[in-house]
Amino acid sequence: MPQMSITTKRAAPKDHRDSGIPAARRTPPCNEPPPLAPSQVRQLGNVLFDVPFASVMSDYDLALLARMLDLSTRVQSTSRSRHHAARRHDTPGFARLDHYSGLFLKRGVVEGEWLLEARTWGHPAAQSVHEWHVLAAGAARALDPTVTSPEPLDAGALEIPSRPLGRAANKRFARVRRRLVGLQ
């Protein structure tokens, strides 16, 4: 019995360049997300707080912030090419606060103005946010004595909701288990 081979041809992907569809309306390939506009990138996350301060931001100042806030910084090399001379990092530093939050060192509009901005993509506790704010304000105050500390939290925000622990927590579940098993 002779063996037969079946060959199939794959259709070539369609090129929309010549189809008359404007470039703005063409959909990107399915494996690539659509590009974000610069205004959308800046608006990602919720701003928790910001701490404005003034500094010359020398190497010493940057090292002080890095040490106090565990800040990762972008150090620009001294040998700049023409291509790198025009590039200016608007966020020269970043510190991770928790899994969903970060503290960003940003340049101000005017030379010598800086901003420590906390952003989150989660829901951190109010007490954690306040502690981060106090820490950021303390670091900024080391460079600019005019920075003020945030107001203390009221007593209601400092309370951590408690849940029963140990025997008190197990008592209710033990009662439910006995009821399910039929001992009660």
Secondary structure, 3 states (H helix, E strand, C coil): CCCCCCCCCCCCCCCCCCCCCCCCCCCCCCCCCCCCCHHHHHCCCEEEEEEEEECCCCHHHHHHHHHHHCCEECCCCCCCCHHHHCCCCCCCEEEEEECCEEEEEEECCCCCEEEEEEEECCCCCHHHHHHHHHHHHHHHHHHCCCCCCCCCCCHHHHCCCCCCCCHHHHHHHHHHHHHHHCCC
